[in-house]
Amino acid sequence: LHVDEFFSVWLWVHRLVGYPAAFVVAPLAMVSFAGVRVHRRWGKLYALSMVFLYATGTVMSFRHHALLSWDLARSLAFNLVGFSTVLLGWRSIRLLHRSADGLPSVLDCALLSLLIVGGIGLCLVGLTSFPMLVFGALALVLAYLDLRDLLGPIRTKRVQLSRHVRYMFASFFYMLTLLSVLHVQAPQALRWLWPWFIGVPAIVMVSRSWSGVGATPPGRLTRVAVWGTVAATYSLGVYILVSAAAAHMSSLLARS
């Protein structure tokens, strides 16, 4: 295959993985949180899908952006933060039954370092792009919360569950952000940031729920966060379908 044809094929493969991950796999993983086995299966599929998407997205960034450009730096930093959230969310659930006191492992420190580097990179890119500054700040807040949890006297099962849901929700809203940037017709800042008007409260709710903080029953907070996220996801999906149908109809009318 010619280089352009190769990347065209990979772009379609990227989409064939990305859209089902966003609108089928992730929602099923979220709504099945109470069923351990079912949730674990959909969660694994979601994590594998996200690893593939971030890996291929990073490769395609080099294809679409000039080397040493701000656009490439923005794309790489954004992908690094998103990829870090997936890896940290996966790692936290792997540690669920190995909670212990003492210093975190080298792997945990390395994964957290990736998040910090990505966050700093987004803050630097944010000098010319306000949404990137917001994402950089969010990444550094996540890193601070993780440092607090990892350096705590005892890393209990509750702490690991809180880390897991916090990072997995963050990774999913990163995906919604990318879909919004690609499909939503709105001012640039709004396209980048509107998912986080829902995402930040959802992350706070599930984190507090599984950490055991607060008087509200954990299940109630989680259900509100999950179904609010699912509603936002399918609202975006309907918007994408309607926009695509409208564009197709306009194209047909222009030809006739």
N, C-alpha and C positions, 0 to 999 in steps of 0.2 A: 504494500500500500504506500501511496504518496504520503508525505508527512501531514499535509492538510487533511487527507482522507482518514489517516490514523486518528488524529485528534477529533475529527468529526464523529468517528465511531465511538471513541472514548467518552465524548460528550453525551451521546445517547445512552451509553451504558451508565454513566454518572446519573443521568436523569431517571433511568429505569430503576436504579437503586434508591435514589433520593426521594422521589415522590411517594412510593409505597412506604418508605421508612418514616416519612413525615405524617402521612395521613392514615396509615394502617398499623404499622409495627409499634411506633411510639405511643399512640393512643391506647392500643391494647395492652402494652406494658404498664401504662399508668393506671388504667381502670381495673387491672387485675392485681393491684398491690396487695390485696388481702389474701390472695391465693398464692402461696409461696412457689409451688411448682410451676404453675402457669406463668406467673410473673417472671420467674427465673428464665423460662424458655424465651419469652418475648423480649426480655431484657438483654439476653445474650445476643439475639438476632439484631436488636437495636444497636448494641455496642459494636458489633462486627460491621454493621452497615455504616455507622458513623466513622469508624476507622478507615474503611474503604473510601468514603466520601471525602474526608479530609486529606487523605493521601493523594487521591486523584485530583482534588481541587488544588492542592499545592503544586502539583506538577503542571496543571493547566495554567496556573498563575504565571509561571515562567514563559508560557507560550503566548499569553495575551497581554503581558505588560513588559515594557522595556526594562532591561537590566539597570539597576541603580536608580530606578524611578520611585517617586513617592507612592504611586499606585501599587507597584510590586511590594514595597515595604508594608503598605497598609494591608494588602491581601495576605502576606506571609505572617504578619503579627496577628491578624484576625484569626487566621487558621490555627496558629500556634495556641492561642488562648482557647479556642473551641476544642481543639484536639486534647489539650491539657485537662479540660473539664471532663471529657469522656474517660481518659485514663485514670484520673483521680477518683471519679465515681466508681469505676470498675475496681480499682485498688482498695477502696474503702470497704466494699462488700466482701472482698477476698480476706480482709482482716477481721471480719465480723466475729469469727470464732477464735481469733488469736489476739484479742484485746489484752494489753498488758501495760504496766507502767514502764518508765524509763524513756530514753531518747528514741525518736523515730528512726526507722531504717534508712540506709543510704538511698534505696529506691524511692521511698516516700519523699525524702529531701530533694532528690533529683526531679521528680514529677512536679513538686511544688515550685522548684526553681524555674521550670519551663513556664509555669503560669505567671510567675513574677516577671520573667524576661519578656513574655508576650505582653503583659500589662504595661510595662515600661515602654515597650516598643509602640503600643497603641497611643500612649500619652504623648510620645514624641511626634508620631504621625498626626496626632490631634492638634498640633500647632497650626495645621492647615485644614483640619476637618473636625468640626465640633463633635459629630457623632462618635468618631474614634476616641476622642478625649473622654467621652462618657463611658465607652466600653473599657478603656484603659483603667479608669477609676473603679468600675465594677469589678474588673479582674483583680485589682490590688485589694479591694475590700474582701473578695473571696479568699485571697491569699492570706490576709490578716486573720480572718476567721479560722482558716485552716491551721495557721501557726498557733493560734490560741488553743485549738483542739489537740493538735499533735504534741504541744509542749505542756499540756495539762498533766496533773499528777497521775491520773489514771484514765486510760482511753477505753471506756466501757463500750458495751454493745450499742447502747443508746447513742454514744458519740459517733460511732462508725455509721450507724443508720442515718443520723442527721447529715453527716458528710456525704453519704451516698445520694440521698434524695436532693440535697442542695446542688451537687454537681450535675446530676442527671437532668434536673429541671433546667439548669443553666445551659447545658449543652443543647437541650431541645429548643430553648428560646433563641439560641444562636442559629439553629436551623430555620426557625420561623422568620428570623431577621433576614436571612439570605433569600428566602422565598418572597418576602415583602419587597426587598430591593429589586428583585427580578420582575415582579408582576404588578405591584401597587403603583397606580398613577397618583402621585402626591409630591409635595415638596421634599427635597432630598432628606432633610433632617427627620421629617415625619416618617418617611419610608424606613429609615434605619432604626428609629427609636420607639415607634408605637408598640411593638410586641413587648417591650420592657415595662410599659405602663401596667401590663398584666403580669409579666414575668417576675418583676421584683417582689410584688406582694405575694405571689404564689410561692416563690423561693423562701421568703420569710416565714410563711405559714407552715410549709412542710418541714422546714428546719426546726422551728419551734415545736412542731407536733412530735417529731421523732426524737428530739433531744429531751423531751419531758418537761420543757419550760412552759409555764402558764397553766391556767385552771381549765381551759377549754379541753374537752375530750379529744385525744389525738386523732381518732377516726373522723371526727367532724371537720377539723381543720384540713385534713388531707383530702376529704371528699370535696370540700369547697375549692381547694387549689386544683385538684385533678379535673373536676368537671368544668371549672372556669377555663382551664387551659384547653381542654378538649373543645369547648364551645368556640373559643378564639381560633383554634386550628381549623375547624370545619367551616367557620365563617370565612376565613381566608381562602379555604378550598373552593367554596361556592363563588367567591369573588373572582378567583382565577378562572374557573370554568365559564362564568358569565362573560368575563372580559375576553376570553379566547373565542367564545361563540360570537360575540359582537364584532370582534375583529375579522373573523371569518366571513360573517354576513356582509360586512362593509367591503371586503375584498371581492366577494361574489357580485355585489351590486355595482362595484366599479368596473368589473369586466363586462357586465351585461349592457 
